[in-house]
Amino acid sequence: MNTVAASEAISMKQEHGTERRRPAAATKQEGDPQGERLQKILASAGVASRRKAEELILAGRVQVNGQVVAELGTRHDPERDHIKVDGKLLRGPERRRYYMLNKPRGYVTTVDDPQGRPTVMDLMAKPKHGPRPEHVRLYPVGRLDYLSEGLLLMTNDGELANSLSKASTGVEKTYLVKVSGVPDAAGLEQIRRGIAIDRGRLNEIRAGRRDRIVTAPAAVKPVRGGENPWYEVTLTEGRNRQLRKMFEEIGHHVEKIRRIGYGALRLDVAPGEFRELAPGEVMALERASKGLKVVPKKKLPEFAQLKAPAPRSRR
């Protein structure tokens, strides 16, 4: 070491009093390729999905080595850095778990509801078949609204959840939809080709903040006729209340929605029940999240079918 370098080293020791490692939050430089992005670390540890993890960071609820990190993109080492969320120390990556839940009507697809309504987490907390460590934090992939039912994915794999939720991947989601009245052929063809709907939530639309968008093409086929028929509809996107808005555009109110398919998965558990996915099913989801084609089983399970209508009593 030359004289100048030695002098600088001594000066640094005198200034800081020690050569202890500085907190990672203060030393990571922009463009530093080392470590993982903080939101990815949180997602891998099962804290939340990637998107929710970003919200936690921006809200100032995450600390790294004692310092609050409130900006996205910083990189850290989950093995060496002490990362806390809401004051709780983050532990290593959890074993990734994947579940299919049959959500009944009357449950909110969220981890916590400020209005105190039942959530899908209440269903996952009940004793069920198969192993599920209680400490594993799960969250839903996408949404089914309060009045909708059917197949909902639950996982602690933030990376996969984020990929599946992107419209660009085109993951197919299949629904049974019951509508009021019989749509004409022209209206159904509009839905098949893509139809203009209001983007955003209902309260925003009612407030006059209308923003129209054309939906992606959808597959529509009749399942059961009658005055209030059922249709099987397959979408490759998941906009807010999309199915309801599509049928309302052609003059028909949607009475019931049941999701029966997600990628290659088909609903095969009873309402309110769940099961853990097999490794092959997880692989199929990973393929679908990359935009690759997956093929579901041809035979529909019991819970993915409509029940036979009850026979009318004879007077």
Residue, then its C-alpha position, 0 to 999 in steps of 0.5 A: m500500500n502506498t503512502v497516500a492510500a495508507s493515509e486515506a485508510i487511516s483517515m477513514k478509520q478515525e472518521h468512522g471509528t471502526e471498519r464494520r460493514r456499512p448498512a446495505a441500504a446505504t452502500k448499494q449504488e444505482g446500477d449495482p448488479q449484485g444482490e436481488r431487488l428488494q421487492k423480489i426478496l419480499a415476494s420470495a419470502g412469501v410476504a406478499s405478491r411482487r406488486k404488493a411488496e412494491e406498495l409496502i416499500l413505497a409506504g416506508r414499511v420495509q427496513v434494511n439493516g436498520q434503515v427505511v428503504a422507500e424506493l424501488g429497485t434497490r438490491h440486497d443480499p437476503e443471506r447477509d442483510h437484515i430485512k424487516v417488514d413492519g418491524k418483523l425480521l424477514r426469514g429465508p425463502e419459504r417453501r413455495r406452496y400452491y393451492m386451488l380453492n373453490k371460492p363460494r359467493g359472499y367472500v371477498t378476494t383479499v387478504d383483509d377487508p376493511q368492511g369486515r366481510p368474510t375473505v378467502m383467507d377465512l376459508m384457507a384457515k380452516p382445517k383441510h385435507g393435506p399438509r399446510p404449515e400454518h406459518v405460510r402466508l398465502y395470497p390470491v392470484g387475481r380476483l373473483d368479485y364478491l358475488s362470483e364463485g369458483l376456481l381461485l389460485m392461492t400461493n406464496d410464490g410472488e413471481l408466478a403470481n405476478s406473471l400469471s396476472k399480466a394480461s400479456t401472457g394471455v392465460e386462459k380463464t374459463y367461466l360458466v355465466k348465467v345471464s338474464g334473457v336470451p342474447d341474440a347472435a349479433g350480441l354474442e358475436q360482438i363479445r367473441r370479437g371484442i367489445a368496448i366496455d368501461r374501464g375502471r371500477l363502478n364507482e369511478i364510472r358513476a362519477g363520470r370518469r369514463d374510459r372505454i377500452v375494447t376487450a380481447p377476443a373471447a370464446v363463447k359457447p352455449v351450455r344450457g338454454g332457457e329463458n336465462p341461459w348459461y354460457e361457457v366464456t373463455l377470456t385471456e385477460g381479467r379486467n375489473r368486472q369484465l364479464r358483467k360489463m361485456f354482457e351489459e353492453i349487449g343488454h343482458h344482466v349477468e346473474k351468476i359467474r363460476r370460474i371453472g378453468y385457469g390455464a390447464l387447471r379445472l375446478d375439482v374441489a367442492p365449494g369452500e374447499f381447497r387442495e394443494l396442486a401437484p408438481g405437474e400442475v404447477m409446471a403447467l401454470e409456469r408454462a402458461s405464465k410464459g405464454l406457452k400453450v397448455v391443454p386441460k383434461k378433456k373430461l370436466p370434473e364434477f364441480a366444473q359442470l352445471k348440475a342437472p336442473a331439478p325436475r319440475s313437480r307435477r301438480 
